[in-house]
Amino acid sequence: MPEDFSGWSRAQELYDRGVELEDNGETEAALEHYERAVAEDPAFADAYVEMAYIQLRLGDERRAVENLRRAIRVAGHPLAYYNLGWIYEGRSRPERAEILYRKALQAAPDMADAHLGLSAILLGRGAIVEARSHVDRAAKLEADANYIRFLRESALPRYEEFAGKLVTAASGGAELSMKERVYLDFGAVLLGSSGDDGLRVPAATRRRFSRPAELATTLGRFLEFCRHFRWRFDAAAAVEAGSEPLARVAAGRLEIPYWQPDQVSENRRVLLVAADLRDARDYFAALDSLEESSCSAFALVLAVSPDCFREIDYRSLPQAVGLVTDAELYWLRPERGHGPTAPASAREAHEDPERLAARLAADFQARWKPEPNLAEQLDWYDRGHSHLNFPLRASGSVRR
């Protein structure tokens, strides 16, 4: 008696229609079709994986994990292993992610993304040689050439510098400092603020840029780095309105113009300033806008939140960071007892950025004093850790 393939055939039809709907941006209708496909055929692993993709985009990680596990259970689906590994990596569970990436490669040895995911985990624990082998394998599989170049020219050399410390940390020893962490993960300069010496920057800090002295210290260090390493910019611009006063102050100290977004000229090197980076969308949009104008962006981020720190990928790395902290910018809150020049509210600050920039400039002038250990701060990068995501001693292109 011939086998009955009617259930499988109907499930395939529903799945194919779901793919069409998803390609057209009709995610809810696509999800419904995938759900109907697995109702017809509970072993339809591809449908579970597609459901998980949509659920991740919708922020429903719990259901996505459930469907990836179903795809693994019914078929050992390599994409399910990979995506579950990616989720566990995002949850800061690298040991579990490594197991899942390895299982993905056992099932599909030519999956470039799994090689790259595994290489990131291996770098994190100091296994540099094995990590490099997976990067090389991904390159042969025609993974994103820009990302491969970034790994080989920028990231791998940085992790090699700290291989011993990474091995120690992975074995339960001393953790890397925040300065080392920002250097490794971003390839960026970490400036620190008042309360630290620019070298030993604490991983957890109470500094929020809630006082003028904190801003003065970070901005002063940045300006000293600009002078020493001869960083040159054609203009400064702000990521969004709340960052404009700071961008104006930086422009004034560097003797360059401040540009509004619609004033940006083509083929320029722009200092892009973000005061408080919590939601990366404005930052990404600003970088995209400058790229469309064929401009090279050097990003100064005064404060990046810990959550946003984990969102930024190699294409949007900043070049200089003040602190990894949830900022409470003193110039964007109501102030009492500071005279008539203090802003009444964040709304007023946005409406009168030039007046507020003048206040910040005065705060900086009154509080910044060159630091006795400045040479040590500069040498930390110049002599020891120069594999940044941009040329340390030149005005060349940022590696995006």
N, C-alpha and C positions, 0 to 999 in steps of 0.2 A: 504494500500500500504506500503511495507517495507521501513524503512529509508535507505538513501544512506550513507553508511559509507566509501565510496571510498576515499574521501578527507582525512578523519581521518587516514585511513589505510596507505595511501601513506605518510602522514606526519610522522606517527610512523616509517615507514621504513627508511625515510630520517634521522630521529632523531637517530635511532639505528645505522645506518651507520656512522653518525657523531660521536657518542660515540666511536665506534671502531677506527675511524681515529684519534680522540683526544688521545685515549689510546696509539696509535702508534706514537704519536708525530707529526702528520700531522695537525697542528692547523688551517692552512688556509683552507685546504680542509674540515675540520670539521666545521669551521665557515660557509662555503658555504652551507653545508648540513643543518645546523640549520636554516639558512636564508630561504632555500627552504622549510623546514618543516613548518615554521610559515607563509610562503606564501600560503601553502596548507591549513593550519589550524591556523588562526590568534589568536586562544585561547589556543595554545599549550604552556603553561606556562613553562614547563621544558626546552623547547628549548630556550626561552628567557633567562633563568637563565644560561644555558650553554654558550650561546653567550656572556653573560656578563662576565663569568669567563675568557674566552679567551681574550676578549677586555681589561680586567684589566691587564692580563699578557702582552698584547701588548702595554700597556700604554695609551689606549684610554678610559679614565675614563668617558668622556662625553657620549659616546655611551653605555658604560656599564650601567651607571645610567639610561639612557633612556630605556634599555631593562629590567632592574630590575623593573622599574616603570610599564612597560607593564605587567610583570609577576604578579605584585601586582594587577593591574587593572583588569586583566582577571580572576585571580584565588586566589588572596590573598595568594600567594605562600610564605610559611614561610622562605625558603632560600633566597628569594628576600628581604624580610624584614631584615633578618640577614645581608646579604651582603651590603645592602644599609646603615644599621646602622654602619657597619665596615668602610665604606667609609666616612660617616659623622664624625665618631670618628677620623679618620685620618685627617680630615679637621678642627679639633679642634672645633667641634660643638657637645659637649657632650649631651646637652639637646635634640637635634634632634635624636642623636644616641640612647639615652635611650628610647625614644618613640618607635623607630623601633625595638629595641631588645625586648621590652615588647610585641609588636605586634607579633613578631616571636614566642615568648613563648605562647601567646594566641592561635596561630595556631598549634604549635607543642611543648607542654610542656616538652617533653623529649629531646629537642635539647641542648646538653651539651655546644656547642660553644656559643649559645645565653645566657645561664646562666653565662658563663665566661665573655662574652662581657659586660653583664649588671653589673656583679660584679666589673669590672674595672671602669665603669662609677660611680657606687655607692661609691667605694673607693675614687675616685677623689673629691667627694663632702662631704666626711666624714660620709657617712651612713654605718658605719662599720658592724653593726649587720645584716642588710639586705644583705650586700655584702657577709658576711660569709655564710649566708643561701644559697645563690646561688652557692658559691664554694662547699659547702657540697652536694648540689643537683647534681652538675656536677660530683663530686666524685662518687656518687652512680650510675651515668649513665656511669661510666667507662671512664671518660675523661683522658687525658694524665696524668699518675700517677706522673711523674716527675714535671710537671707544678703544679699539685695540691699540692705536697709536698713543692714546692717553695713558693706558695701562703701562705700556712698555717705556714710554719716555718720562712719565711723571710719577705714577702710583708705585710701580714696582721698585724703582730706586729708593723711594721714601721708605717703603716697608723693609727693604734690605737694611737700611740704616738702623732700624729698631727691631730687627729679627730677634735678638737675644732678649730684649725686654718683653716682646710679645710672647715668646715661649714661656718666660717666667710668669707673666700675667695669666696665660692660659692654664698654667699649672697651679694656680691659686696664690701666686706671689703678688708683689706690688703692682698696682694698676698704673697705667700710663697717666701722666699729668694731662690737664686740659690743653695746655700748649702743644704737647706732643700729639694729642688726639686730633686737634684741629689741623695740625700740619699733616698728619697721616691721612685723615678722611677728606679734607678739603684741598690740601696743598696750599693753604692760605696762612698769612701772618696773623697771629693772635696778639693783639696789643695789650689787653688787660685794662685795668683802670686804677683809680686811687684805692689804696688798701693792699695792692700787690706791687712787686718790683718789676713787672713786665717779663719776668723769667719764670717765677713760681706763681702761676695763676691757678687758683683753686678750682676744682671740678664743680663744686657747689658754692655759690656765692650769694651774699645778700645784697650785692651791688645791683642796682636797677636803673642807674642813671637818673635817680630821683634827687640828686644834689648837683649843683654846678661844678664842684670839684671833680666829680667822676667824669663828667663830659670833658672838662679841661684836660685831665690827664690823658684820656684816650685820644682826643683830637691832637694834643700836643705831641704825643708819641708818633701818631700817623704823619704829622707834618715833618718831624725829624727824620722818619724813614724816607719820606719823599725827597728831602734835601740830600741825605747821605747817598741814597741809591739812584738819585737823579731820575725819579719818576716824573714824567712830563705828561700834561694833559692839555687839550685844546679848550676844554670847557667842563663845567660840572652840571649835572642834572639830578633831579630827585625822582625816586621811585614813585612817590605819591605825595599828596599835599602836606601830610604831617612831617615829611622829611625835608621839605623845601627850606625851612629856616637853617637847618644844619648844612644843607648843600650850599646855601648862599654864604655861610660863614667859611666853609672850606674853600669855596671859590675865591673869596676875598683874601684869605691868608695865602693862597697859592698864586694870587694875581692872575686869575683866569676869569672869563665871563661865566655867568650863570645862565643856562639856557632853559627855557620852558620846553615842554615836549614838542611843541609845534615849531620850535626854532632850531632844532638840531640840523646841522649841515651834514652833508655826506662825507664819508671817508675821514672822520675825525676820531681822535682818541678821547673818550669821555669818561670822566670820573662820575660814576653812578652811585648816588648816596641813598642808603636806606637806614632810617633811624631805628625802627623797631620792626623787625621781620618776624611776624607771627603766621601770617597767611602768605604763602609764597606766590599767589596768583598775580598780584600787582608787580612783583619783582620779575616773574617770568615774562609778563607782558612788556615791561620796560626793556628787558634784554632783547626780546623779539623785535620791538620797535627800532632799537638801535641797530640790530643786525640788518633789518630791512633798509636802513640808511647807509649800510656798509661801514658802520662805525665799530671801533673796537671799544668794548666797555671794560673798565677797571672798577669793580664793585667794592665800595667801602660799606660794610654793614656794622652799625654801631652795636646793636643788640640783636641776636638771633635766638628765638625761643628754642628750648630743647626739642620740642615736637617738630618744629620747622627744620631744625638741624638735620633730622633724619629724612626729611622730604627732598632735600636738594641733591640733584644728581650731577654727574660730571659735566653736563652741558651748561649748568647754571651756577657753577662754583663762584663764591666771592673770592676776592684777592686779599682783603684785609677785614678782620673781624675785631670788634671791641671785646665783647663778652658773649658767652652762651648763657642767656638769662632771660627771664620774662620781665621786660622793661616796664618801668613806670616813669616815663619821661617828664621831668619836672616842668618843662616849658609847655606841655600840653595838658595841664591840669590847673584848676583854680588855685591861685596863690593868695596868701594873706600877709599883710605886713611888709610887702616888698616895694611899696611905692606905686605910683600911678602907671609905671611902664609894665607892670605884670599883667599877663593876659587874664581876662575874666573867665575864659573857658577854652576848651579845645576848639570849639567852633570859631571863636574870635581869632584864635591863633591861625587857623586855616585861612581866615579872611584877610589877615594882615601879616603875611609872612615876612615882609621887609622889616617891619617894626620889631617883630620877634627875633629876626636874625640879628638886628642891632643889639638886642639884649643879650643874646648868646655870645656875640662877639665881645661885649663888655665883660661878661662873666669869664670868658676865656682869658682876656687880657689881664684881668685882676688875679687869676688863680694859677695860671700855668707858669711853672718854673722848670728850666731844663734839669734833668735828673742826673745825678753823679754816675749812675751805672748805665748810662745810655750806650756807651761803647759795647758793653756786654750784651745788651739787648740786640744791637745790630749784629754783633759777631755770632749770636746764636744761629742766625740764618746765613750770614755771609761766610763764615768759616766752617759751620757744622751741618746745617740743614737747608741747603739751597735748591732742592728739587721741588720747587713750588709750581703752581699751575700757570705761572707767568715768568718771563725772564726777570731775575732779581735786579740786575744792573743794566737794564735797557728798557726802551719803550716799545718793544716788540709786541707781537700779538699774544693775547691770552689764549691758553690752550683750552678751547671749548670743543 
